[in-house]
Amino acid sequence: MRAREGPFLGVDMKTIAHWIGGREITEPEARTGPVSNPATGEQTAQVLLASDALVDRAVRVAAQAAISWAESSLSQRSRVLFALRELVNAHLDDLAGVICDEHGKVLSDARGEVQRGLEVIEYACGVPTLVKGDYSDQVSTDVDLFSYRQPLGVVAGITPFNFPAMVPMWMFPLAIATGNTFILKPSERDPSAAILLARLAQEAGLPDGVLNVVQGDATAVEALLDHPGVAAISFVGSTAVARHIHQRATAAGKRVQALGGAKNHAVVLPDADPVLAASHLVASAFGSAGERCMAVSVAVLVGSDGDAVLDQVGEQARAVRVGPGRAPDSEMGPVITSGARQRIEDLITSGVEQGAHALVDGRGLVVPGYEGGFFVGPTVLDRVTAAMDVYRQEVFGPVLAVVRARDVDEAIALINASPYGNGTALFTSSGEAARRFHRGVRVGMIGINVPIPVPLAYYSFGGWKDSLFGDRHIYGPEGVSFYTRAKAVTVRWPVRDEASEASLAFPTAR
């Protein structure tokens, strides 16, 4: 990171550069974007925004590195990943601090983000077993058949602002473990975590050019989507952008996994513990200021006793301590930008105007000493209907919409009517209801008395419907499949001088 003249403040400020071929790279006369601390609203750095030429340079460097990295032994890759695991663990607080300062989430939440990314590195350490092929002896007379998987080449990841460390770690460890080289395009809003991860990978022994970071905006994204040297694209972000990326990249012949938006419902049945259910609803809705794709944004209260749960939700929501992420007593930080704050508050206002009741209203929150910060307080809107904007749109902020349902079947129908299918949860003490629920909802990730059902690294993460474009989920077994393609080899070793019959008929086993 170098200091140079900043176009926004007219003073020297930190500049966050690209990382290509094992070193920081700058472009003369490059466009830049602001990086701010959401808790104060102040710009703290500027990030370079890549041109088409810079993206092409990164692809060419990655393609050159792919020649030797694809031929590296599984033992070598595993050793690098084990070393990376140790380094990320040792620098967990450094990564968490960077995330806190650029994203705004509280330190405990940032540490949890890094830990969940670290789990994928740990999973990727087992690459020798993850890419094992199959062998069948004597499938036909004197013929054997085996299969194995090979890397795609250069692959790219386009990652969101809300998890600047975790989502990249959901992608690049498996990509490089399986023999690919990787180009990471992080969000330009909080780009520093990506550079720190690249430095740690180099320190772990990863050869230069295997992991590269291209900072940028839509220009860099489109260049990666169109570049013939990029074989696959992984993406996490909004549904509109995910759909665009899937269409454009597949049209260019690339393999694509594009994870989109969400509208996650949590259903509370009358037999659930109201205090327990409410505490989980509040934690899931307001953790990270609601800026999680797995956040619960809709509470579905079933039956006539829903007010008991709602009273607890309101009480606990009012008690959430909102403040800067580095403050020890903060439980929830700001949202990412002033524009995000305005959009969230506009949706709250729209909900109230359309008939919802603001049980807890977080609009206009000012944190003393941080008056310039982008804060929105926890908000609970009761009597929300499926026709309201605050229900139909992904709020991506600390807003919990409360709707009512007569029974579990009506709740299932409500969830299935949503265009999204990322995550959902059910709070109950009934095994029969739980089984009916998880079999009936058209959603990719389901929690039973678990509000944020993010699978562990040895499973895979992904939604249904408009929450995923492409046929493979991220990390886990489907991640290994995504970053590799299979070969099947049929072999005969005839005995020397032995006559071998051949036929023009289609070959069959004999």
N, C-alpha and C positions, 0 to 999 in steps of 0.2 A: 504494500500500500504506500503510495507516494503522495506527497503534497504538491499541488499545483494550483494555478489561479482558478478560483471557483467562479463560474458564470452566474451564480445565484446571489452571493453575498459580496462579491468583489474583493474577497480576501483569500489567502491561502487556506486550503482545507484538505483533509484526507481524501484521496482518490482511490477507489476500489477498482482494481484492474482485472484483466482476464488471467487465466492460468493455462498455458498451452505448452506442451513439451517439457513440463517440469519447471517452468519459471513464469514470473509475472510478465505480461505482455500489455503494452499500451499501443494505441493508434494515434498518429498525429491528427490533430483537428477532429478527434472523435466527438460525437455527440455524448452528452452526459445527462444523468438524471439525479434528482435529489434523494438522499437517504436521511430519514428523520428519526428522532426519538419520539415515539407516540405519547410518552408520558409528559413530555414538555412541549411538544409541537415544534421543536427547533431542529433545523437541518444540521446534521452532524458530519456528513460526508457527501461526496458525489460518486456515482458509479458510472463507469464507461459503458456506452451502449454500442454493441458491435455492429459493424457494417457487414454487407454480404461478403466482402473480400476477407474480412477477419474470420467469419464462419467457415469460408472455404479453406483458409489457412489451417484452422483447427481440424477440419475433416481430413485434410491431406496429412497432417502430423499424426492423427489417430490411425489413419489407414496404413501409414508406414510402420507404426508401432504394432499394429495388429498382425503383421507378417510373422514376427518373432514371438509375440505373446500367445498367439493361437497354438504355437508349437511348444510352449513352455509346459513343463510337467505339472501334473496335478499336485505333486508334493510341493513344488515351488509356489504355486498359487496359494495353496493352503498355508504355507509358512508366512507368506505376505499377509494373508487375512488374519492369522493368529496374532501377528505383530500389530496389525492395524487395530484389532480388538483391544489389545493392551493399551495402545496409545490413545484411542478414543476414550477408554475408561479413565486413563490418567488425566486427560484433558476435559473431562465431562463438565467441570465447573467453568472452564474457559468457554466452551461451546454454549453452555447455558447463559453465561453473561452476555455473549454476543447476541444470542437470540432475544434475551430480555431487552437489551438496549435498542434493537432495531425492530423487533416485532411488538414488544410491549407486554408479553405475558409474564406472569410472576416467575421467580426463579425456581420454585418447586415444580411448577408445570413445565418449565424449560428443561429441567433435569429429567423429568419423566419422558419428555419427547426424545431426548438423546438416548435414554435407556431403551426405549422401544425400537429405535433405529439400531442400537447396538445388538439387539437380539437377532436382527437379520444378518449382521456381520458374523455372529456366532453360528448361525445356520449355514452361511456360505462357507465357513471353515470346513464343513464336512463335504466339500465338493467331490472328493474321490468317490464317495458313495452316492452322491446326488446324480451323477452323470453315468453311472454304471449302465452298460447295455445288457443285451440278452443273447444267449447262444443256444441253438438247438442242434444237436448232433443227429446225423443220419436222417434228415428230413426226406430224403429220397436215397436211393442206392448210391453210396459213396459221395453224397452231397450234404454239406452242412450249411447252416444259415445263422447269421448273427447280425446284430444291429448295434449302433452306437450313435452318439449325438455330437455334433460339431458346432462351433460358434458361428454367428451370423456375419461378424466383421465389426464395422463401426456402428454403434447404436447410440441413441441420444435420449436424455431425460429432460423434460420441461416441468419444473416443479413449482408449487404455489407458495405464497407468502406465509401461510398459516403454520407450516411445519418446515422451516428452512433447513433443518438438519435431518429430521426423521424421514421425510419422504425421499430426499436424495439417497439416504441409507437404505431405503426400501428397494432402490433400483440398482445403484452401481455395484454394490458388493457381489450380487448374483451375476450381474453382467460380466464383470471382470473375472469372477471365479470360473465361469463357463468359457473363458477364453476370448471374450470380446474386448474391444476398447470402447471407452465411454466419453461422451461429451455431455456435460451437465449445463443446462441453461436455467439458473435459479431465478426466482423473482427478483426484479430490480428494486423492490421495496426493502428487502432485507438480505443482501447478497453476501455478507461477510462470512457466514457459517460455511458456505460452499468452499471458499478459499482456504479456510482453516482445515476442513476435511481433506482437501487436495494436498495440503502441506503434510498432514499426518500420514496420508497414504504414501507420499514420497519417502518420508522418514521410515515407514514400515518396510521399504524396499521395493515398492511398486515401480517398475521401469517408467522413465519419462515418456509421456505421450499416451499412456494407457488410460489415465484419467485426466480429462481436461475440463476447464470451466470457461464458458463463454457467457459473459454478462450481456444483458440486452433486454430489448422490448419486443414488440411484434415483428420488427425487421429481422431480428435474429431467429425468432420462431419460424417465420415463413421461409427463411433461408435454409433452416434445417429440414423443414418439411419437403422442400423442393430438391434438395441436394442429392444427386444420384449416388454419392458415396456413402450415404446414411442408409442402413438396412432396416432399422426399426426405430420406432418412437414410443416412449413411455410418457404419459401425461397425467397430471392430477390438477383439477381446477373446476371451473364452472361448466355447466352442461352445454351452454352455447358454444364455448370455445372447444370443449371436448368433441362436440359434433363436427365442428369445422376442421379440427385437426385430424379426426378420423377420416373424413371425406377427402381432404386434400392429400394426406399422406398415403392413404390406400390408393388413390388415383395415381400417385407416383410410384406405386408398386412396393410400398413399405409394409412391414408388419406393424400393427398399431394396437396398443392398449391405452385407452383414453378414459380416465375415471372422471365423471362429472359431478353434478351437484346432488343435493339431498334435501329431503324433508322428513326427518326421522320422527316417528311417533313412538311414544311410550304409553302402553295401556296399563291402567291400574284397575284390577278387579276388586269387588267388595271384600274378598277374603284376604287381601294383602294387608300387611301392617302399614297403617297410614303414615306413621312417623318415619319408618324406614323408607317407604316409597317416596315420600316427599323429599327426604334428604338426598336420595339418589337423583330425583328429578332436578333439584336445584343444582347439585354438583355437575350434572351432565349439561344442563341448559346454560349455566353461567361460567363454567370453567373455561379459561382462555377467552373470556368475553364472548362465548358462543361462536368463536371463529374456528370451529372444527367441523369437518364434513360428517363426523359421527355424533355431533351434539344433538341432544333431544330438543327439538323445537316445537313439538306438539305433544301435549299431555292429553290422553283420552281417558276420562274418568267414567267408569262403567257403573250403572246402577244409581240408586237414589241416595247413596251415602257419599257421593263424591265431594261434598262440601267439607267433610272432615279432612280429606287429603288436601283440598285447596286451602283450607285455613292454615295447615302446616306449611304448605309451599309458600304462602304469602309471608308468614312469620319468618321463615328461614331466608327467604329472598331479601327481606328488609335488613337482615343481619349480616349479609355478605359485605366484607370490608373491601372497598374499592380504592385503589391507589396505585402508585408507581410500582413496577414489577420488582424493583430492588428493595423496596421497603419490607422489612421482616414481617410486618403484620398484614400486608396486602394479600387478599385471596383472589382478587380479580383485577386485572390491569385495564388499560385503554384498548380501543379498537385501533386498527392499523393506520388510518388516515382521517383527516377532517371530512373528506368526501364520504368515507364509509360511515362516519358518525351521522352526517346529515341524511344519508340514505336510510339508515336504521331508524332514526327519529321520524323521518317522513312516513315510514311504514307503520310505526306505532300510531302516529296521528291519523293515518288512513284507517287503521283498525278501529280506533275510537269513533271516528266520524261515521264508520259503517256499522256501528252498533255494539262493538266490544266494550267491556268494562275494564278499565285499567285498575286492577287490584293493587299492583305495584307499578309505579311509573318512574322510569329511569331517565326521562328526557331532561335536558338542561342541567345535568349533574356537573358540579364544579368541585374539584378536589383542592383544598387549600394548599397553597404553595406550588400548585401545578395547574394554574388557571389556563395555560395554553395547551394542555393535554387533550387528547381525543377521547374523552371519557363518556360512556353511556352507562347508566346504572341498570342493575337487574330490573327487568320488566315482566310482569305477569298480566296477560290479557285474558279475562274470562268471557264466556259467551261468544266465543269466536265460531264462525261458520265457515264451511268449505268454499263459500262464494267470496270471502273477503281477500283482499290483496295480501294481507299479512299471513294468511294461511296458504295461499296459492304460490307465493314467491318464496325463494330461499332468502331468509333475512340475513343469515350469517352474522349474527350479533346476539347480545344477551337478552333475547326476547322469547318467552315461553307462552305459546298460545294454548288455551285450554278449551277443549271441546267435550261434549258429552255423548255417551252411547248407551243403549238399553242393555246390551249383552255383548259377549265376546264375539259373536258372529257379526254383529253390526260394526264392531271395532275392526274386525278383519276386512270387512267390505270397504270401510273408510280408507284403510291403508292401501288396499289393492286398487282403489280408484285414483290414487296419487300417481302422477307420471314418474315419480322417483321410486327407487327401490334399493336404497343403500343399506340402512340399518334400521332396526326396530327392536323394541323391548316389551316384555310383559312382566308385570308384578302380580304374583299370585301364590297361593299355597296349594293349588289344585294341579296335580299332574295331568289329569284328563284335559283340563283347559289349556295347559301349556302345550301338550302334544297337538291338540286341535289347532292351536295358534301357530306353532312353528311349521306345521305341515300346510296350513292354509294360506299364510301370507306370501305374496310374491315379492320377496325381499332377499337380498343376498347374504346379509349378516344379521343374526337374531340373538338377542339376549333374553334369558329367562332369569328374572331377578338380577340381571346384569345390565346396567343402563348404557354402557359404551362397549358393545361386543366386538372389539377389534381382535381378530384372531391372532394367536401367537405365530411366530415366524415359520414354523413347520407346517402351518396351514397356509391359506392364501386369502388376500383381502380383495373384495370387490363386490359391487352391487349389481342390481338388475335394472332393466328398463332404461330410463334416461340417466341413470347413475353410472353406466358403463357402456362404452362403445368399443367393440372388439370382443373376441371370444375367450380371452384369457385374463384372469385376475393377476394382481401384483404380488410379488415375492412368493415364498413357499414353493411347492411343487409346480404350480402353474407358472411361476416366475422362471424356474429352470427351463420349462418347456418353451416359454416365450423367447428366451435368449439363445435357444439352440434349435437346430433342425436335425431330423433323424436320417440316418443312412441304414439301409438293409443290404447286406452282402451275402450272396449265394455263391458257394465255393465247391468246386470239384477238383481234386488232385488225382488225375488218372495215373494208373500204373504204367510205367514206361513200356512202350512197344505193345501195349494191350489195345486191341481194337475197341473203338468207341462208336456206338451206334448214334446216328443223328436222324432227325425226322423233321419234315416241313410242318408237321402238325403242331398245334400249340402244346408247349411242354406241360406235363403233369407229373406228380410224384409217383414213383413206382418202387 
